Amino acid sequence: MKPKKKQNSSNASVRSQNQFNIEKVHAKNAHVLSRENVFLFIPNLIGYARVILAIISLYYMPFAPVKCMSLYSVSCLLDAVDGNVARHLNQCSKFGAVLDMVTDRSTTTCLLCFLSAIYPSWAIVFQLLISLDLSSHYMHMYSSLTAGSESHKKVSETSNPWLKLYYSNNIVLFTFCAFNELFFVTLYLLSFDQESYGIEIPINVIRTLTFISFPICVIKQIINVIQLVGASQNLAFLDVEERERKREA
């Protein structure tokens, strides 16, 4: 019985020490945030507004296409605002960069999920697009932050030239992202009859926008593949470097 009591006493001591360490970390974090609250940076507040608009758009998605796409489009367009505000106010942050990327991926994924339901014969295509979008951006984000970059939008000079052009030129980045979303938005609108719109929107205009945006959407997916391959190579390079350092230690 005595060894058991000793073991219980030891476990209690370890739990007490762990609790003390956790409280110490929380106190330190609270002290850091009291100096400058990153969560309340203006661009991050814009990011929260994007999330709210996207959630409301999901509510209208099954039955009110114009309301849904109006809210969805504003949420997407604000993506071009928060980054500029962050740079102008010197409020760039890793949290903001991740929030921006996660919001983009989440909104697009929700729309593609809905498209896979209303176009069941094309469901596998939408599922593959979701997988490519999530995997390429996650691996690119992870490899960028692991390599010490402040943002996934800052690529090295040795990166693929198409990827450099995509991330280094804001006009190119905005154009590809906007037309990529436009293609999915028009597919969504075409799934409803005109009476569901509530306003007069010529169906030929929507079809024309679909055909115009389609090739840019395809190129955007090719860029996603390039991004996925490049991020995989960067992570493998970091693995080799880390293994060599461990062998030398």
Secondary structure, DSSP 4 states (H G I P E B T S, - for coil): -HHHHHHHHHHHHHHHHHHHHHHHHHHHHHHHHHH--GGG-HHHHHHHHHHHHHHHHHHHTTT-HHHHHHHHHHHHHTHHHHHHHHHHTT---HHHHHHHHHHHHHHHHHHHHHHHHHSGGGHHHHHHHHHHHHHHHHHHHHHHHHTT-S-TT---TTS-HHHHHHHH-HHHHHHHHHHHHHHHHHHHHHTS-GGGTSS---HHHHHHHHHHHHHHHHHHHHHHHHHHHHHHHHHHHHHHHHHHHHHH-
